[in-house]
Amino acid sequence: MMNPKVRTVMLCKLKYFFLILLIFPTTAVLGETQVQIQKAEELLKSTEGGKRIGLLKELSRLYIDIDPDKSIDYAKEVVILNSADPAEKSASLYDLGNLYRRVNNFRLALDCHKQALEIRKTINDLKGTASSLNNIGEIYKILYKYDEALIHLNRSLEIREKNGTQKEVAYTLNNIGSVFWLKKDYANSLEFYLKSLEIRSDLGDKSDISSSLNNLGNVYKNLNKPNKALDYYTKALEIREEIGDKTLIAFSLNDIGGIYWRLSNFNESLAYYNRSLEIRKEIGNKIFIAATLKNIGTVYKDLNELDFSLKNYNEALKIYDEINDQKEQANVFSLIGNLYESYNNFDKSLEYHKISLSLHRRIGNNKGIAYSSNSIGEILMKYYQSEEAKDYLLSAFDHANLCKDRSLQKIASENLFEYFSNQGDYKKALEYFREYSSTQYDSIIDQIDKDKISEFEANYQISKNKDEIKSLKAYNRQQTIVIYLFIALIILAGIIGYVANKNIKIRKEATQALTEKNDELEEMNSRLKETEVTLKDLNLTKDKIFNIISNDLRTPFIDMKLMSSKLLDSFDQAKIEEQKHLSKNIRDLSFQTYDLVENILLWSASQSGKTKFSPRLFNVKELLDYSLTKLSEQLVEKNVKIIFNLDSTSKAYADTAAICEVFKNLLSNAIKFSYREGKITISAREKKYWVELDISDEGVGMSKTNLHKIFRLDNNYLALGTAQEKGAGIGLLLCKEYVEKNGGKIWADSEEGKGSSFYITIPKSDKLMGSVPKIEDQ
């Protein structure tokens, strides 16, 4: 017999439902949410009692996708108005908890659901109690508290198996399966997923069946079996297209796009993601639109399309900002940080990772804190050699342990091992190496599980067959026995080793002799490989020089022959202006050819190891000024303006002759590709260990494809300047050679039609220069 209070609640709900139908007779005709909202808000001004509660519920529902905060405000008022009725109050708290969960405010969501649970227990509302337990379990799952999640979900399942519908039982079974999936316990995950699917198949609910198929796809995805995952995702999509559920279709398209991304089939991945995005925009759900935009941005990142990647990431950020989803904002900021790191823009990368970390800390997301802290620490350690890296890496390790994420624990312990090794603190390094080794052991055990499940599932057809699950669990028990046997064997080996101690010395001597021979062979092999690489580079160098000699060096002399012949002919006709023009052209061509020959000779000398570097402390601004004096004619001819944005006292430590050649080549290129009356900006930023220089022009720029070619020995990319100046492409190779041999780095950024920026780093002291001797200023 139905509880009287529960029956009263149901009658009230029906009454409010019919009230809404009476208030909105034109909704179906208008089909516009905004019109419904305006009508309801107008009526709300003069409505009290039960009718007001009905209007507030409807307004909360209408505002869910448009303005979640307003939706929550209306739901709060419903809770207040229902405070005298326990059944209604628990229902409104339950609804409010779901709204808080929707905007990722899990603390308040949990609080609302726990309050609703206590009330429902008091009034003996078993159905409501099971729903509250289920939702609390789902929130604990999101918060990575898997044990708490399983406790609440199992209690919900127990009630639903006795008092709930089969559909509700299947739903909770599916949730338990998802918790085991997150714990990487794929055997138990598979058991609960299949139990859920069995019930759903009996019920014939195609929507739920497609969800179960999708979950099996998720298992295969985590087992690194993308093709099998694709099969299940495709079957789920077919069912969803058959029933015409656009929301679920978009989910399947998104999942399939993810699989194609894993398979590095980026074009197919984009096609599915864009189909998903189109449907989600049609539906209007901002959260899922942003999620798809984020995925598209990641594909463009892997396609090396920086602009398109940033565009999609920023669109996702805008939506997450609108709906105040700080967790996802933080995740996108991390993705942008990774994007800039892939383009060697470490300052920008750090900036975005720090924003992400700040947001994760604000919302208390341990997993996010671990990820962002690790990203920052890794960049500071590898590219800045900064002592700050330690604090970030330790924080990453602590928070990875708090959220019990083994992949993050592995990365954090590996980075701390590297950091302390670099610092010479081998005791600490060993401590974190042990932590890293334990994660490796866990990974091996995981892989044994995964391989067995993959083999089991490869022959498994979705049916009611439970025997194979039992065999899988039996395998897990066998595996435990194997591990204990393995430990026993280790102990036995220790005893045998102790008894055979006298023979160890002889074995050590033999092993040492063999090791020495092996080391000699490995060293010889290593030298052979180095020789092979060197020969390849020399061959490329030879080809490059012959190409320049046969093309770039021959052309100026042909031009000079023609111009000098014309000049001689013009003397017979006394054409003064033409003579001046030809003389100027011959002079310019001579200078260009001289510069080309000089670059070839310098580069060849460097390649052959004949260049001797004598590093010393020097004033960066003074060396730039000196380099510019050699380019004064080019500057005057194009009337290009030089703007300095640097500290005139900045000093760096390198070979001044080499760096002068670098400055001259980079500035010459900037002038060459600048328009008349253009502008070149020279900036310098002081870092802890080096000075970073940026030489930027506002000229023709270049495409991303060509940008990747400019520092490569095997490239054939050449471009004419704005005044048709020619080049051989060897200048930038010389720059790269000289900068790297002086302990620095060089890279570039460019956009067609907007100009180029070339960046170089030069050490500030001999700490980054190895064994190169230091020469003080005279």
N, C-alpha and C positions, 0 to 999 in steps of 0.2 A: 504493500500500500504506500502511495506517495506521501512524503512528509508534507503537512499542511502549509508550512512556511515556504517550502519549495514551490508548491502549487500556487500560492499567492504571488510569488515572484514571477512565475510563468504567465499568470493572468495579467499582471501589471505590464509585462513586456508586450503582450498582445495588444493591450489597451493603447500603449504608447505607439505601437506600430501603426495601428489604424488611425491614431491621431495624426501621425506624420502624413499618411496617405490623404487625409482630409485637408491638411494644410497646404500640400503641394500637388494640386490636381493638374498643374500645367508643366510639371518637371519633365515628364516623358516627351512632351512636345518641344519644350525649349532645349533640353539636352545640354544645358550650360550650367556648370557647377557654380559659377560666379552669381548667376541669377538666383539660384537656390540659396546661396549664402546671404545675399542682400535681403531676400524675402524673410528668411529665418531670423536674421538679426533685427529687422524691423519689427517683426512679431514679438521678439524676445523682450523688447522695451516695455510691453504692456501685458506680459504673461507671467503668471505665478503658479506655484504648486506643481502638480504632476505634469501639467502641460509644459511648464518651463523645463523640467527635467528632460522631457522628450525632445524639445527643441535644442537643448544643450548637447545631448547625445548626437543628434543629427549634425549640428555645427562642428562638433569634434571630429565626426567621421568625414565631413566635407573638407575640412582643413588639413587632413592628414598629409596629403602630398603637396599642398600649396604652401602652408605655413604650420609646420609641426609644433612650434611654440604656442600658437593660438589654439591648436587642437588640444594641447595639454592643459592650457588655462581653462577651457570649457569643461574638460574632463574633471579637473580639480573641483570646480563648482558643483558638478554632479555628485562627487564624493561627499561634499559638505551638506548638500540638500538631502542626501540619503542616510545621513549619520544616525537617524533614529530607527532605521530599519536594518537589522543585521544582514539579512539576505541581500538586500539591495546595495548596502554599503560594501559588502564583500565583492559583489559583482562589479561595482564601479571602481573599487580598488584594483581588481583584476584587470579591467580595461585600461586604467591609468598606468599600471605596471607594464602592460604591453606597449603603450605609447612611449614610455621612458626607454624601454628596450629598443624600440624602433629608432630612436635618436642616439643610441649607444650610451645612455646614462644608466649603466648597469647597477650602480649602487642604489639609486632611487627605485629602479625597476624591482630589484630584489626586496627592498623594504616594503613596497606596495604588495607584492605577491605573498610575502611572509605574513603581513597583516591580514590579507584576504584568507590565507590558509588557516590562521588561528580562529577567525570568525567562523569559517566553514566547518571546522572541527567541532566548535561549540554547538552549532545548530544541527550537527550530524548530516551535513550535506556531502554525501560520499562522492557524488559525481563532480561537484565543485572542488572537493579536497584533492581528488585525483588530478584534475586539471591544474590546480595550483602547484601540486608537487611536480608535475611534468614541466611546468614553466620554470619553476625554481631550478630544476635539474638542467634545463636548457641554458639558463643564465650561468650557472656554475660551469657548464661546459665551455661557454664563451670566455669565461674568466680563467680557463685552464685549471680549474679545481675539479679534476676528473673524478676523484674518489667521492667528493660531496655530490657531484652530479649523478653518479651511479646509485648512491644511497637513495636520493629523492626519486629518481626514475624507477628504480626497482619497487619502491613503496607505491608509486603511482600505478605500476604494472599489476601489482598484487591486488589493488582495489579494482582496477578496470577488468581484470580477468574474472572477478566475481560479480561486479555490478555494472560494468561498462559495455559498450558495443564492441563488436569485432573490429570495426574501423579504428576505434580508439586504442584497442590493444595493439593492432598493427602499427599505429603511429608511435606508441611508446617503445615497442620493440625496435622500430627503426631508429629512434633517438638513442637507445642503449647501444645499438650497433655503431652509431656515429661516434659515440664517446670512445668505444674500443678502437675505432678507426683512428681517432686523434691520438690515442695512446700507442698507436702502431702495433696493437694486439690484433693482428689480422685474422687469426683463427676465430676468436670470439666475435669479432666484428662480422665476419662472414656468417657465423651461426645465427646471429640476431637479424641480420639483413635478410637471410633466406627464410627465417620463420615469419618475418613481416611480409615477405613476398608471397609465401604460401597462403596466408590469410587473404591478402589482397587479390590473388589469383582466384580464390574461391568466391570472393565477393564480386569479382569482375569489374572492379573500379579501375578503368584504364589510366586515369590520371595518377592514381597511387602506384599502379604497376610501373608506369614510366619513371616515377621517382625512385622506385626500387632498382630498376635497371640502371638508372643514373648513378645510384650509390655503388653498384658493382663496378661501373666504369671508374668511379673514384678510387676503389680498391686497386684496380689494375694500374691506374695512373701512378699511385704511390708505390706499386711494385715495379715501377719503371718498365711497364709493358704497354707502351702507348698505342700500339696497333689493336691490342685486345680491348683497351679502354675505348678506343674509337668505335669498335663494333657495338659495345653496349650503349654508348652515347647516341650512335646512329639509330639503334632500335628504339631508344627512348624518344628521339626526335620524330621518328615515323609515327609513333602512337600519338604524340602531342599534336602533330600536324593533322592527324585523322580526327581528333576531337576538337581541334581548332582553338586550343588554349594558347593565346598569344604570349602570355607571361611565361608559361613553361617552355614554349617554342624558343623564346629569346634566351632562356637559361641554357637549353640544349645547344643552341648555336654558339653561345659564349663558351661552353665547355669544349665543343669541337674545335673552335678557334684556338683554345688553349693547347689542345693536343697537337694540332698542326704547328703551333709555335714550338712545342717541345721537339717536334720532328724537323725543325728548321725550315719548314715549308711556309715561309713568311707571307707569300702572296695569297696562298689558300687561307692562312690564318686571318689575314686582313679581310678577306671576302666574307668569312663567317662572322667575324667581329662586327663588320659594318652592317651585315644583315640583322644581327642582334640589336645593334644601336638604333637602326631604323625603326624596329618594332618597339623598342623601349621608349623612344621619343614619341611614338604614336600613342603609347599607353600613358606616358607622362610621369613615370616613376623616377624621380630625380636620383635616388640612391643607386639604382641599377644603371641609369644612363652614365653616371659618373664612373661606376665600376668598369663599364665597357670602354669608356674614353681612356681610362687608366691602362687597360690592356692594350688598346691600340697604340698608345704612346710607347709602351714597352716594345712592341713589334717594330715601330719606326726606329727606336733606339738601336735594335739589332740590325736594322737595315742601314745604319749610319746616317739616318736622316734627322739631324739635330733639330732643325726648325719644326718639322712635322711632329716630332716627339714632344718637344716643349709645348707646342700648340695644344695637343691633346691633354697633356698633363695639366696645363694651366686651365683648360676648360673644366677638367675634373675638379681641380682645386676651387674654382669659382662656385661650383655646385655644392661641394662639401662645406664651403664657407656659408653659403645661403642657408643650408639646413643645419649648420653648426655641428657637423660631425668631425670632431677634433681628432679622433683616432685615424680616420681615413685621410684627413689633411696631413697628419704627420707621416703616414705611409707614402703619400705622393711626394712630399718634400724629400723623403729618403730616396725615392726613385729619381728625382731631379738631381739630387746629390750624386747618385751613381752615374747618371748621364754625363754630368760635367767631369767626373773622374775619368770616364772613358775617353774624354777629349783632352785629358791632361790639364784641365783647369782646376787645380787642386784648391785654390782659394775659394772659388765659387762652390765647389763640392763641399768643403768644410762649412761654408755659410748655410747651405741648405740642410746638411745633416744636423747642425746645431739647432736650427729652427725645429726640425723634427724631434730632436731629443727633448727640447723644452716642452713641446706639446705632449709627448709621451709621459714626461714627468708630471705635468699638470693633471692628467687624467689617471695617473698611477698604473700605466700599462707596462708591466715588467718585461714582457717579451719585446715590446717596442724600444724600451730603454736599453735593453741588452743589444739589440740590433744596431741602433743609432750610435751608442757608445763605442761599440766595436768598430763601426765604419770610421768614426772620427779618430779613434786610437790608431787604427791601421794606417790611415793617411798620414797622421802626424809621425808615426814610426818610420814608414817607408820613404816618404818624400820630404819630410822636414827634419828628420832625426831629432825630434823634440822630446824633452823629458816629460812634457805634458801627456804624452801618449800613455804612460803608465797608469795614471789615474783613470783615464777613460777605459782602458783595457781591463783594469781590475773591477771597475763598475760593471762592465759588460759581463764579466765572469760571474760576479755575485748575482746579478739579475737573471742570467741564464739559469743559474742554479735554483733561483726562486720560482721561475716558471717551469723548471724541469724540462727544458727544451734541449734534447741531446745534440741536435745539429748546431745550436748556438753555443752550447757548452764545448763542443769540439773545436769550433772556430776560435772562441775566446781563449781556451787553454793553449791552442797552437800558437796564437799570436803572443801570448804572455811568455811562452817558451822561447820564441824568437826574440822578444824584447830583452828578457833577462840574459839570454846568450850574448846578444850584442853588447850588453852592459858589463859582461864578464862575471855576472852573479850566477855561477853555475849551480849553486845549491838551490836557488829559487827556480832556475830554469829546469832542473831535474824534477822539482816538485810539480811544475805545470806539465812537464812531459809525461809524468805518471798519470795526471788527470786526462791528458790527451790520449794516452794509451788505453785508458779505461773506456773512453768513448769509442775508440777503434774496436775494442773487444765487443762492446755492445753492438756496434755496426755489423761485426761478423755474425753474431748471434741473430741479429735482425735479418741478415742476408740468408742465413740458413732457413729461417722461417719463411721468408719471401719466396725462395726457390721452391720450397716444398709446397707452399700454397699455390704457386703458379702452375706447378706440375699437376697438382690436384685439380685446380680449376680449369686447366686446359681441356681436360676430359669430362668436366662436369657440365651437365645440361640443367638449366633452371627447372627444378621439379621438386617433389616432396621427399627426395632421397636424403635421409638423415644419417645413414650408415657411414658415408664418407666423412661427414663432420666428426663423427666419433673416432674414425681412424686418424683424422688430423689431430684431435686432442690426444689420442694415444701416442701419436708421433711426438707431440710436445712433451709427454711424460717420459718417453724413451730418450728424448734429447736431454732432459734433466739428469737421467741416469748416466748418459754418456759424459756429461760435464763432471759428475761426481767421480766417474771412473778415470776421467782425464786428470783430476786433482790427485787421485790415489796413485796414478802412474807417476806423477811429478814427485810425490813423496818417496815412492819406491826408487825412482831415479836418483834422488838425493842420497838415499842409503847406499845404493850401489856406487855412487860417486865417491862417497866417504871411504868405503872399503877399498876402492881402486885408486886411492890417492897417490900411491907410489908410481903408478903407471902414467899419471897425468903429466909429469915433467917430460917424460920421453915423448908423449903425444904433442905436448906444447912445442918442443923443439922441432918436431917434424912439421907440425902445423905452421910454425913460424917460418921455416924454410920454404914451405909451399906458398905461404902468404906473400913472402918477399918476391918469389918468382912471379906469383900472380899479379902483385903490384907493379912489377917491372913490365909484364905484358900489358896490363891496363894502361900504364903510363905511355907505352909505345903506341897502343891503340888510340889513346887520347891525342898523342902528338900527330898521328896519321890523320885523325879527324880534323885537328886544327889546321894541318897542312892542306887538307882538302878544301876547307872553308877559305883559307888564305888564297889558294890557287884560283878558286872560283871568283873571289873578289878581284884578284889581279887580272883575271881574264876579262871581267866586266870593266875594270879600269882601262885595260888595253883597248877594248872595243869602244869605250867612251871617247878616249883620246883620238883614236883613228877616225871616229865619226866626226869629231870636232875639226880635225885637220882636213878631212876630205870634204867637209861641207862648210862649217862656220868659218874656218880659217882661209879656205880657198876663195869664198865669195867676196870678202873685202878687197882682196888683191885684184880680182876680176873687175870690181867696181872702180878701183883706183886706176887701173889700166884704161878703162873707158873714159873716166873723167879727165885723166891727164892728157889723153889724145884730144878730147874736146877742147881742153884748155889750150893746147898748142895750136889747134886750128883757129881758135878765137883770136890769137895774136895777129893773124893775117888780116882780120876784119876789125881789129881794134874795138872789140866789145868789152868795155871795162866792167860793166855790171855783171855780165855773164862770167868774166874771169874771176871776179871777187866771189861770186856764188860757188863756182867750181872749186876755187882755192879753199873756201870754207868747208865744203863737203869733204875734200881730200884731207884737210886737217882733222875734222871730226872723225872720219873713218880711221885715220891713223891712230888717234887717241883710243878709239874703241878697240881697234886691233891690238894695240899695245896692252890695254887692260886685259883683253882676252888671253894673250900670250903670257902675261904676268900671272894670271890666275891658273893657267895650265901648268906653268912651271912650279908655282907654289904648291899646287895640289899634288903634282907628280912627286915633288920632293917629300911631301908629307906621307904619301902612299908608300914610298920606298924607305921610309924611316930615316931620312936624312935631315929632317927638320929638327932643330934643337930649340927647346922651349926654355926660356929663362924668366920664370914668373917673379913678379915684384908687386908691391903695393903701389897703386896709382890712383889719381883723381879721375873719376869717370867723366865728369863734365869737360875737363881739359882735353881728354883723349877724343871725345866726341867733337869738340871744337876743331881740333887738329885734323880729324878725318873730314870734316865739312870743308876745310880750306882746299882740299884736293878736288872737291866737287863744285867749286864756286861757279865755274862757267856753266855747268848744267843748271844750277839754281837760278842764275841770272837769266839764262835763255828762256826758261819756263816761268820765271818770276814766282817761284814756289816759296812760300813762307814757312820757316821753321819755328815751332813753338816748343819751348822746354818746360817740362813739368817735373823737375827733380831738384834735389838738394845739391847745391854746388860743392858741398864738402864730402859727398859720398865717395868712399874708396872701395876698391876691389883688388883682388889678388890674382894676377894672371900674367901671361906673356903679352906685353903691350903691343909688340909688332903684330902678333897673331890677332889680338882683339881689334886692333886698328883696321886690319884687313876685313874683319867681320863687320865692323861699323861701316866701313867704306862700301862694301858690297850691299849691305842691307839698305843703306841710305841711297845708294845709286839706283837700286831697284825701286825704292819708294818714289824717287824723282821720275824715273822712267815711266812708271805707270800712273803718275799724277797728271791731272789736266793743268793747263796754263792757269797761273794765279791760284794754284791749289794750296793745300795746307798739309804739312807733315808734323805730327806731334811725337815728341820723344819724352817718355815718362820713365821714372825709376821708382821702385818700391823697395824699401829696406826690409829684408827678412832676417831671421836670427842668424843664419849661416851664409846667406848670399844676397846679392843685389839682383833684382829682377827688372830687366829693361824691356820696354815696349815701344817699338817704332811703328807708328800707324800712319797710313795715308788715306786719302779720300778719293782714290782713283778708280780704276776699272774693276778691281777685285777679281775673284775667280770662283769657279764652281767647287762644290765639295769633292767631286770626283777628281778634279785636277789638283786640289789642295793636298790630297793623299799622295800625289806623285812627286812633289817638288824636291823632297829630300832623298829620293831613291836613285841609286846608281843606274838602275836599268830603265829609267823613265825616258820617254821621248817627248815630254811636254815642253814646248817653247811657245812664247807669246811675244807679240810686238808691243812696244810701248805706245803711249798716246801720240807721239810724234814719229811713229814707225821705227823706233829704235829696236835694233836686233840684239839678241843675246844667245849664249850657248848653253845656259843652264848649269854651268860648272861653278858659278859663284856661290850658289846656295850649298852645293856639296862641300866647297871649301869652308864655308861658314860652319856647317855641321861638324866637319872634321876638327876645326880649330876650337870650337866651343867645347866639344866633348873631351878633347885632349887637355883642355884647361879646367876640367872638372865641372863643367856646366851642362846645361840642356838648352835645346832650341826647338821651338814649335811655332805654328802659325794658325791664324784664324782669318777667314775671309768670307765676303758675301759679294756676289756679282753685282756690279753697279754701285757698290757702297764703299769699296776699298778693302785693304788688307792690314792686318796687324801681325808683326813678327816679334816673338818673345824670346829673350835669352836670359839665362841665369849665369852669374859669374861669382865664384866663391869670394867671401870677404876675408878669408885667411887661409893659411896653408893646411888647415885641418882637413879640408876636402881634397887636397892636392897630392895625397900619398907621399911619395919620397922625393918630390920635386923640391929643390933647394929654394930657400927664401932670400930675396934680395931687397933690402930696405931702400926707400927713397934716398936719393943723393941730394 
